[in-house]
């Protein structure tokens, strides 16, 4: 959901075309500038959010700046270029892919604001899973409030399932069950049909198959600190620490090899597609025409399938199958305040309003991404557009409490590049090629993590 994050700000500025003053709407005015990944239409869609905010804060003008990019990596690179040019926005939408990059170099911690306004924002945390908040902490400080998120769940075509004579998979189905379902779908399908389609990327690629096997491509630890937050806002929870740490490559551990071997078997048998690189925009069409039986996706797909004319009874959603465990992966986004901003107090008011019930309802009027607030999420997906088991989305966090974010250290883009570069080679050269491919991945990951 990302190339060059392993480089410093100055290095990135040299690696991408420099933005000019004319490229930056709002430069030189007195508005609070809020940057997001998207188009002018995406900016316009925030109009009701801006209007709601300015009714509450008529003295704080706001300008939404949509920065176009092919993916989060491209977007982050453009933000870094703006920082180097001295024209950074005040507030930036940042997803998991960039949370630690921004926290380690450019973002201002929210700790003092959260402490000061604790009574006012307690209702937000009461309505949000602590799992999402933990992913936005870094080295003991909180840098964002979670607003939208998506776990990788399994979408399945109900006609393909019924044609194979199968019932909905049970919640705790296993990888063996998954193989049985995929093989049965394949046997019963006419013409061109792929039981499982996936993309070669960090979110929703190989990571779900690693997490359900209680492993990853990087070691995972927790930073110290954070008790100040957990004791105040989640007093009934065991303190979770100060955020995730991914500091070492781990592509050659036994469980990672095992998960890649599962994927190699799927591809070799033809029950899984050879993974395509990048996003999944083309997948909506494939899935909605019945050419795909199952695929990993999150709540963001519901509105897209609806817009494509796919009835909500023609598909459904369930959890990833169990291997050693059933841990899921997710990505989450929220606003970060830039350290360079001269309007930090106003920026905090924007974040606080965006996290309010009113603000989140304005910002997410459709089921096109899971809302961090459980109540808003329930409103959107229970309104008749979502699949029958739409509750799977938020229940993923509740039923699998060890569910965690995709591995995204400050060098995340270089890490993802190392992953993407080696996935196909590791799963398309036969069973004996898996370890060879992962040996190359391990080397590339170690090089990626050396970038600062």
Protein Blocks (a to p, Z undefined) as FASTA:
>chain_A
ZZklmpcfklmmmmpccddfklmghihiabdcdddeddfklmmmmmmmmmmmmmmmmmlc
cdddddddfblklmmmmmmmmmmnopacfbdcddfklmmmmmmmmpccfklmmmmmmmmm
mmmmmmpcfklmmmmggehiafbdcfbdcdddddddfklmmmnopacddfkbcfklmmmm
mmmmmmmpgcjddfbacdddfeoplmmmmmmnopafbdcdddeehjlmmmmmmmmbcceb
jbdcdfbdcklgmklmmmmmmmmmmmmnopaccddehdfklmmmmmmnopafbdcddfkl
mmmmmmnopafklgccdddddfkbmcdcdddddddddfklcklmmmmmmmmmmmmmklmm
mmmmbccbccfblklmmmmmmnopacfklmmmmmmmmmmmmbccddddfklmmmmmmmmm
mmmmmmmnojklmmmmmmmmmmmmmmmmmpZZ
